[in-house]
Amino acid sequence: MDRIKIGQIGICHEHAAAKIETLRQMSDVFEIVGVVDDRETSSARRAGDDLRPYEGLTWVTEKQLLSMPELQAVFIETPNQDLVPTATRCMEHNLPMHMDKPGGEDMTAFRTLLNGCRKRDLALQMGYMFRSNLAMQFATKAIKHNWLGDVFEIQGSMSHNYGGEEYQTYIGSYKGGIMFNLGCHLIDTVISMMGRPTNVTPFLKSTAGYSQRIKNNGLAVLEYPQAMVTLRACSKEVMGHSRRSLKICGTNGTIELSPPERFDGQPLQLQLTLLDDIPEYASGTHVVDFGVAKDRYEKQLLEFARIIRGEIKNPYDYQHDELVQEVVLAASGYTRWHTDD
């Protein structure tokens, strides 16, 4: 089967280097025809200065890349503020896209992008990192199949303490702070599990010693008719990265997942505790083992290739991505979302 000719626009997103490394490892699926250096952007960034992941690849301008007649798809890995404008230009060239997260700070602009893709029937795969996570998929299935009974509580954490002072300054460039930048991953997962919330309430704080502009300590509450979801993210939690977690409680059981992903050679596992038997598991506590993962993005990018080739439909449709972005902006303090407004 012919390889998909793909280019990457941007090297300044936090996920850009890892994405290009995964693409390079998938040389039987993708042929990288060009990379666009966007380091001259005026948007906030904290990546892109290490060019080692791009050694041996062809540097081109965006105009040159989009003019290539053989180009079949693009990866968009610019800083967050540049993602949607760049994707919109690619959409206008009728190119399938993998666009990193989140979908910008302007809901109208993101809807314009979605509507353009919908009109052209273009693939748009958002780069939320838990979409191909086997443990997250298991948890979503457990809710959909009612294994846990009626879900009444979900708790999630995306905290860390990496990046030093540079990261705090970087987070300060977004009104929504760390909830916008990292909480979005959990929001994408929760929307897959629970659908549209009735209320979304943000709590955006600054840890001690930082300007109120730096919202590096965030909590979002998503309300459902019979469930409460609390999502946290803080960039000053000591060893917070290794304690990221997801907990789901229902009337028949609980799922606990911590950490939610790992690439240290140890297997990814979650704990499932059941009050009553379900077809797949007896009552009691089980450790569900998903094996050792070597790469965060490979499964998602293989899915992207299958979507481009018409082998499958995108599992995450335009409506899902629109709803996720609406909730991300509400949870990050950009918009209001209350049923009594």
N, C-alpha and C positions, 0 to 999 in steps of 0.2 A: 504494500500500500504506500502511495506517495506521501512524503512528509508534508506537514502543514507549514507553509512559509509564513513566519511570524516576525514581528518587530516589537521592540520595547521602547515606549516613549517615557523617558524619565528614569533617573537613577537616585532620586532624592527622597522617595518614600521610605519609611522605616522597613518595609518588607521587600524593597526593590532588589537588593543584592541576593537575598535568599531565593527570590523568585527566579532570577536569571541563573543561579546555580542549579536549581531544579530543572529549568528548561534545558540547560546544557547536558544534564544527565539523561534527558529524554530525547536524545538525538535520533532515535528511531521513529519518533512521533513528530517532532518539531524541527524545522530548520530556521535558525535565527538569521534573518537577512539584514538586520541593522538595529542599532541602539542609538537613541537620541539623548544627548547629554543636556540636562536642564539645570545645571548648577548656577546659571546666571539668573535664575528666578529670584524675584523679590519676596516670594512667600516664605513663611517660616519652614525651616527644615533642620533635621539633625542627622542626615545621612547623605551619602553621595560622594564624599571626598576620597573614599577608598576605591580605587579603580581596579584592584586585582581581580574581582569576579568577572570583569569584562575583557580581560586580556585575550587578544586574538580575535575579538569580534570587530565588526565593521561599524565605525562611528559615522552617523549621517545626521542631517538636519531633519526636522519634522516634515518639511516640505518635500525633501528627497524621499523620505520613507513613504509618505502617503502617495507619492507619484509612481512608486514601483508597481508596474502592471501585474507582477506575480504575487504581490502581498495579499495574504488571505485572512489575516487576523492581527490584532495588536494587543499588547499588554500595556496598561497605563499605570505607571509607577511614579508619578510626579508627587510633590507635596500635596497635602490634603486640599488646600485652597485651589490648586490647579487641576484637580482630578476631573471635575465635571466640565469645565471649559474645554479641556483637552479631549475628553470623551465625546463631547458634542461635535467637535471638528471631525473626529473619526467616524461618528455616526453619519455625518453629512457625506462622507466618502463610502458609505455602505459597508463598513468593516465590522465584523464580529469583534467583541471586546471582552477582555478580562480587565475590570477596573478595580483597583484596590479600594479599601474602605477609608472612611465612611463617605456618604454621598454628598459631601459639601455642607455649607452652612446656609444655603439658600434653597428652600423647598421648591420654589417656582422653577429655578434653573434645573433642578434634578427631575422634576416632572416633565419639563421640556425635553430633556434627554430621553426619559422613558417613553414618552409619546412618540418621539422620532424613531426610536428602536421598534416600538410596537407597530407603527405605520409601515416600516420597512421589513418587519419580521426578522430583525437582527438579534443575534445572541448577545446578551449582556450578562456576564457572570461577575457578581460582586465578590471581592476577595475577603469575605469573612472567614476567619481561619478555623472555625469549628465545624464548618459544613461537611467536611469529609472525615470528621473525628468519629471513630467507631463507637466510643463510649457515649458521646452526645447523641448519635443516631439510635443507640440502644435506649437511652433515656426518653427520647422523643417517641419511639415505638411503644415503650411502656405506658406512656400517657395516652397515646392514641388507642391502644388496645385495652385500656382500663385496667392494667395489671395492678396499679397502685390504688384503685378505687377513685373516689372523688379527690382530686388534688386541691389542697387548701393552702399550701405554702411552698414557695421556691425561694431559696437564698443563693446568691452568687457573688463571687469576689474575683476581681481582676487586678489586684494590687501588686506592687513591686517596689523595689528601691534601687533600680538601676539608673544610669544616666547622669547621676550627680546634679550639680547646679545647672548645668546646661539643659537638662531635661525639664527642670522647673521653669526656666525661662521659656523654653519651647511650648510647654503646656499653657503658659500665660498668653500665648498668641491666639488662643481660642476662647471665646466667651464661655463655651461649654466645658472647657478644661479637660480633665482626664476622663470624665464620663463620656464626652464626645469622642475622644480619641481611642479609648480602650473599652469603655462600657458598651460600646456599639456591638462588639462581638457577642456578648451575652444577650443583648436585646434581640439580635438576629435569631439566636437559638430559642429564646423564650417565645418569640412570635411564632416560630415553627411549631412549638409545643402547644401554645395556649391561644393563639390568634389575637384578635383586637382587644386591647384592654378598655375598660370603662373610664378609668382615670389614670393620669400619669403625673406624678409630683416629684420635682427635682429638689435636692438639697445640695448646694454647691458651696464648699467651704475651702478656706486656705489653712494649711497647717501653720503652727506657730513660727513666727519669724519671717513669713512671706507676705508680700503685697496681696491685698484683696483681689487684685487682678489675676493672680495665679490660683486658679481653682484646681488644686491638686488633691483634693479630698472630697469625693463625690458619693452621694447616695441617691438612688432613684427608686421610687415606689410605684409599681404598676399594679393597679387594682383590677380584679375580675369579679364577677358576681359572687363567687364563693371562694375566692382565693386572693392571697396577697403575695406579691413578688417583690423582694428587696434585692437590689443590685448595688454593689459597692466597688469603688476603685480609688486607690490612694497611691501616690508615687513616693511615699515616705515610710512604708511599712517594712521594717527590717525582715529580710528573708521572705517578703510578701510573695515574690514570684513562685516560690516552691509551695506556698500555701494557698494558691488560687484554688477555688473550689466551686462546686455546685451541689446543692442539697434540695431534693424534691420530696415533699411529704404528702401522702394521701391517706384516705381512710383505710386502705388495705396494705399500705407499705411505704417504705422510704428508700430512696436512692441517695447514696453519698459518693461523690467523686472528687478526689483531691490527690494529686494535682489533676487538672482536666486534660492535660497532655504531657507527654514526656518523650525525650529523645536521647536518654542517657544509657540505653542498652537494657533498661528494665522494662518489664511489661506494664502496659496501661491497664489498670483494674478499677472496678467500682464495686461498692458493696450494696447489695439488694437485700432488704429485709421485708418479709411478707407476713401478714397476719394469717391469711388463708391461702390455700393452694391456688395456683394458676396453672394452665395447661403446660407451660414450659418449666415451672419451678414449684417445688413444694414449699409449704410454710416454713418460716425460719430465715436464717441469714445465709446468703451466698456471696462468694467473691467471684465476680464475672471477669474473666481474663480475656483481653483483646490482643494479646501478644505484643511483640516489640515493634514499634514504629521507627522507621529510619528517616522519614522526611514528612514535614507538615503538609506540603503542597502537592505531592505527586498525584494522589487520588483525585484531587480537585481539577488538576490540569489535564489528566486523562479524561475526566468527565467533559471538560471544555472541548477537547479534541473530538469526542463523540458527538457533542452537540453541533459543532461546526460541520461534521460529516453527515449530519442528518440521521445518525443512528439512534439518538434519543432526544426527547424534548428536555429543555432546561427544567430541572426539578424545582427551581425557584423562579416563579413567573414574575412578570412585571408588577402585578398587584402585591405580591409579597414584598418585593424590594421597595415599593412605594410606601407600604405600611411600616416597614422597618425604619425607613428614613423619617417618617412622620413621628414615630415614637422616639427615635434617637434625638431629634431636635427638641421634642417636649421634655425628655428625660435630662437634657443638657441645658435647659433653661432658655432656649431660643424662642419657643412658642408655648402657649398654654393648651392644656388638654384636660378639660373637666366636663363631665356630662351635664353639670348644672350651670355652665357658662351661658 
